[in-house]
Amino acid sequence: MQIYEKIKLIAKNKKITIDAIEKEANLGRGSLSKWNTVSPSVGNLLKVAKILGCSLDDLIQDEEAENQSIIPA
């Protein structure tokens, strides 16, 4: 699952809109949806994690697993 999809899922479960997250994190409108193709900064990821009440690991956990699976042992 990509970062934006993970954010949408957590936000939906906590009844927080993507618009509200972008406003509170001082991100431009539509910024989060671009995170599927553009890597966000750690600072912006931390802002979103704080707003959602989750850890940074919760947002990137699946991304790391995918990346590690392509690295040869």
N, C-alpha and C positions, 0 to 999 in steps of 0.2 A: 504494500500500500504506500502510495506516495505521500509526501508531507502534507500537501493541501487536503488530500482525502482524509488523512488522519485528523487534521484540524477540524474539518467539517463534521466528522463523526463525533469527536469530543464536544464540539460546540453544540451540536444538535442534542446530545445527551444532557447538556447543562443548560439548554434553552437560551443560548447566546447566539446572536446573529453574526455572520461574517462581517457585515457592515459595522456592527458595534465593536468588534475586535479591532478592525482596521482603524476606526476613529480613536479608540482608547490607546492604541499602540502608536498613534501618529503616523500611520502608513497611508499611502495613497489608495484611493478607491480601486479595487481590482488587484492590488498588490499580492494578496495571499494566493489568488488563483494562478499567478505566474510562478509560484514556487514549485510547481510541477516540472517546469522547464528551466528555471533559473534558481541557483542555490542562494538561499537567504543568508544574511549575515547572522552570526551567532547572537549578536545583540538583539536583533529583531526576533529571532527564535525565542530568546529568553523572555522578551516582552510578552509574546503571545502565550508562552507557557504559563507565565505568571497570571495573565488575564484568565486563562482557562483553568487555573488551579491545578496544573499538572507539572510533571518534571520535563526537562528537556529530553530525557530518554524516552518518555512517553510519545513525544512527537517524532523522534528520529529512529526509534528502535527498529522498525521494519526496514528502514533505509539501510541501516548498518548491516543487518542480516543479509540483505541482497548483495551489498558491496563485498562482504566478507566471503560470500559463496563463490565469487568469481576470482578471488585471489588464490593462486596455487599454494598448496601446503609445502 
